[in-house]
Amino acid sequence: MTTTHSGQLRPARLRELLDPIIRQQLDRLEIQPGQRVLEIGAGGGEVTAYLARLVGPHGRVTAVDKDTTYLNPTSIIDVYQRDLNGDDLPGEPDSFDVVVARWLHGALPHPAEALELMIARLRPGGWLVLADVTDTPPRVFWATDDDTRLIHTVMRRVYRTIAGLDGAGTWTADTPALLIVKGMPQVCTHASTETWTGGGPGCQLLANLVDHLRPVLTTPEVTDADLDRFVTLMADPNVLLGSYEGRAIHARKATA
């Protein structure tokens, strides 16, 4: 789940990539006061606090993460330390109105089993929201050939360093079909990318990630000087590139 050890993203940087994707999906579902929500991969707690506002004083938010350093229990929020790679989830079967699972650090060895755990916690008619960022091939709209190759290489390395995945994203490509098989007949997938300009917030995020991950990104093939060049390019207003693809899936559990 979302963790913050050396060589990984801090919650603030995760928030810039993931929170807008999650919030868009939550707004679609119109979460009601008094509902119960299970949030998996709660990270720094920003979405947790948003969920708490939505459910109000008579609702409950159960926030789960492998690293709960940044999560604080309140009268509405319960915090549990769990690892989705082996631990069971809190709560009784059929007890949550909504289950939210954001992008997790590291590959899930058995994603289908993880999905089954979440679905089991949902009440009939409840909603599951999954969010991740996929390893989409970078699109460079303007740069020299050499710089284009460098941007491609570094963006791929950044993604695979922070995610530890094989390119499919946390939730595999066949997740919608798998959800239908598991009793979630209403499934909708949303994917989006943005165009980022050098000097803008997207490219600045990439530059910050490279600086943060520099010790593990530097190799004989990608030198420290190459990373310096990448950071310089991310500040160049003449550089135009495509962001990583943000993906969100929401699905509803059958009522009978």
Secondary structure in CASP SS format (residue, H / E / C, confidence):
PFRMAT SS
TARGET T0000
AUTHOR 0000-0000-0000
METHOD secondary structure of the structure
MODEL  1
M C 1.00
T C 1.00
T C 1.00
T C 1.00
H C 1.00
S C 1.00
G C 1.00
Q C 1.00
L C 1.00
R C 1.00
P H 1.00
A H 1.00
R H 1.00
L H 1.00
R H 1.00
E H 1.00
L H 1.00
L H 1.00
D H 1.00
P H 1.00
I H 1.00
I H 1.00
R H 1.00
Q H 1.00
Q H 1.00
L H 1.00
D H 1.00
R H 1.00
L H 1.00
E C 1.00
I C 1.00
Q C 1.00
P C 1.00
G C 1.00
Q C 1.00
R E 1.00
V E 1.00
L E 1.00
E E 1.00
I E 1.00
G C 1.00
A C 1.00
G C 1.00
G C 1.00
G C 1.00
E H 1.00
V H 1.00
T H 1.00
A H 1.00
Y H 1.00
L H 1.00
A H 1.00
R H 1.00
L H 1.00
V H 1.00
G C 1.00
P C 1.00
H C 1.00
G C 1.00
R E 1.00
V E 1.00
T E 1.00
A E 1.00
V E 1.00
D E 1.00
K C 1.00
D C 1.00
T C 1.00
T C 1.00
Y C 1.00
L C 1.00
N C 1.00
P C 1.00
T C 1.00
S C 1.00
I C 1.00
I E 1.00
D E 1.00
V E 1.00
Y E 1.00
Q E 1.00
R C 1.00
D C 1.00
L C 1.00
N C 1.00
G C 1.00
D C 1.00
D C 1.00
L C 1.00
P C 1.00
G C 1.00
E C 1.00
P C 1.00
D C 1.00
S C 1.00
F E 1.00
D E 1.00
V E 1.00
V E 1.00
V E 1.00
A E 1.00
R C 1.00
W C 1.00
L C 1.00
H C 1.00
G C 1.00
A C 1.00
L C 1.00
P C 1.00
H C 1.00
P H 1.00
A H 1.00
E H 1.00
A H 1.00
L H 1.00
E H 1.00
L H 1.00
M H 1.00
I H 1.00
A H 1.00
R H 1.00
L E 1.00
R E 1.00
P E 1.00
G E 1.00
G E 1.00
W E 1.00
L E 1.00
V E 1.00
L E 1.00
A E 1.00
D E 1.00
V E 1.00
T E 1.00
D C 1.00
T C 1.00
P C 1.00
P C 1.00
R C 1.00
V E 1.00
F E 1.00
W E 1.00
A C 1.00
T C 1.00
D H 1.00
D H 1.00
D H 1.00
T H 1.00
R H 1.00
L H 1.00
I H 1.00
H H 1.00
T H 1.00
V H 1.00
M H 1.00
R H 1.00
R H 1.00
V H 1.00
Y H 1.00
R H 1.00
T H 1.00
I H 1.00
A H 1.00
G C 1.00
L C 1.00
D C 1.00
G C 1.00
A C 1.00
G C 1.00
T C 1.00
W C 1.00
T C 1.00
A C 1.00
D C 1.00
T H 1.00
P H 1.00
A H 1.00
L H 1.00
L H 1.00
I H 1.00
V H 1.00
K C 1.00
G C 1.00
M C 1.00
P C 1.00
Q E 1.00
V E 1.00
C E 1.00
T E 1.00
H E 1.00
A E 1.00
S E 1.00
T C 1.00
E C 1.00
T E 1.00
W E 1.00
T E 1.00
G C 1.00
G C 1.00
G C 1.00
P H 1.00
G H 1.00
C H 1.00
Q H 1.00
L H 1.00
L H 1.00
A H 1.00
N H 1.00
L H 1.00
V H 1.00
D H 1.00
H H 1.00
L H 1.00
R H 1.00
P H 1.00
V H 1.00
L H 1.00
T C 1.00
T C 1.00
P C 1.00
E C 1.00
V C 1.00
T C 1.00
D H 1.00
A H 1.00
D H 1.00
L H 1.00
D H 1.00
R H 1.00
F H 1.00
V H 1.00
T H 1.00
L H 1.00
M C 1.00
A C 1.00
D C 1.00
P C 1.00
N C 1.00
V C 1.00
L E 1.00
L E 1.00
G E 1.00
S C 1.00
Y C 1.00
E E 1.00
G E 1.00
R E 1.00
A E 1.00
I E 1.00
H E 1.00
A E 1.00
R E 1.00
K C 1.00
A C 1.00
T C 1.00
A C 1.00
END
